Amino acid sequence: MRAAITPRTRMIIINTPHNPSSQVLSRADLDTLAAITRNTDIVVLSDEVYEHILFDGRQHQGMATHPELAQRSVIVSSFGKTFHVTGWRVGYCLAPARADGRAGKGPPVYDVFR
């Protein structure tokens, strides 16, 4: 991933736990991602819809559990997947409050697409 980052990189999209491969990022993976994004303005968009659907004793390590990544991540999840009501299509998004006071005014990743 580090080799793919350029000065034009604005966002990294992560899916963990991943569907359909069932790949789950470890704490070491999160530490590596934090190191890669340190001293950048890169936003991490983390799809964590399957955070409660794990097997083999693995544990979900979400972006919000890592202090450094929590400050730069937009986390997307779903009540539908967690509570097996997928027809409802009810989800939520978590993001850090913006220092410039624009929290809640427009999409949380507005600056990424400007």
SULCOR-V335076 format. One record per residue. N is the residue number from 1. RES is the residue in three letters. SS is DSSP state (a for helix, b for strand, c for the rest). Layout:
((N;RES;SS) (N;RES;SS))
This chain:
((1;MET;c) (2;ARG;a) (3;ALA;a) (4;ALA;a) (5;ILE;c) (6;THR;c) (7;PRO;c) (8;ARG;c) (9;THR;c) (10;ARG;c) (11;MET;b) (12;ILE;b) (13;ILE;b) (14;ILE;b) (15;ASN;b) (16;THR;c) (17;PRO;c) (18;HIS;c) (19;ASN;c) (20;PRO;c) (21;SER;c) (22;SER;c) (23;GLN;c) (24;VAL;c) (25;LEU;c) (26;SER;c) (27;ARG;a) (28;ALA;a) (29;ASP;a) (30;LEU;a) (31;ASP;a) (32;THR;a) (33;LEU;a) (34;ALA;a) (35;ALA;a) (36;ILE;a) (37;THR;a) (38;ARG;c) (39;ASN;c) (40;THR;c) (41;ASP;c) (42;ILE;c) (43;VAL;b) (44;VAL;b) (45;LEU;b) (46;SER;b) (47;ASP;b) (48;GLU;c) (49;VAL;c) (50;TYR;c) (51;GLU;c) (52;HIS;c) (53;ILE;c) (54;LEU;c) (55;PHE;c) (56;ASP;c) (57;GLY;c) (58;ARG;c) (59;GLN;c) (60;HIS;c) (61;GLN;c) (62;GLY;c) (63;MET;a) (64;ALA;a) (65;THR;a) (66;HIS;c) (67;PRO;a) (68;GLU;a) (69;LEU;a) (70;ALA;a) (71;GLN;c) (72;ARG;c) (73;SER;b) (74;VAL;b) (75;ILE;b) (76;VAL;b) (77;SER;b) (78;SER;b) (79;PHE;a) (80;GLY;a) (81;LYS;a) (82;THR;a) (83;PHE;c) (84;HIS;c) (85;VAL;c) (86;THR;a) (87;GLY;a) (88;TRP;a) (89;ARG;c) (90;VAL;c) (91;GLY;b) (92;TYR;b) (93;CYS;b) (94;LEU;b) (95;ALA;b) (96;PRO;c) (97;ALA;c) (98;ARG;c) (99;ALA;c) (100;ASP;c) (101;GLY;c) (102;ARG;c) (103;ALA;c) (104;GLY;c) (105;LYS;c) (106;GLY;c) (107;PRO;c) (108;PRO;c) (109;VAL;c) (110;TYR;a) (111;ASP;a) (112;VAL;a) (113;PHE;a) (114;ARG;c))
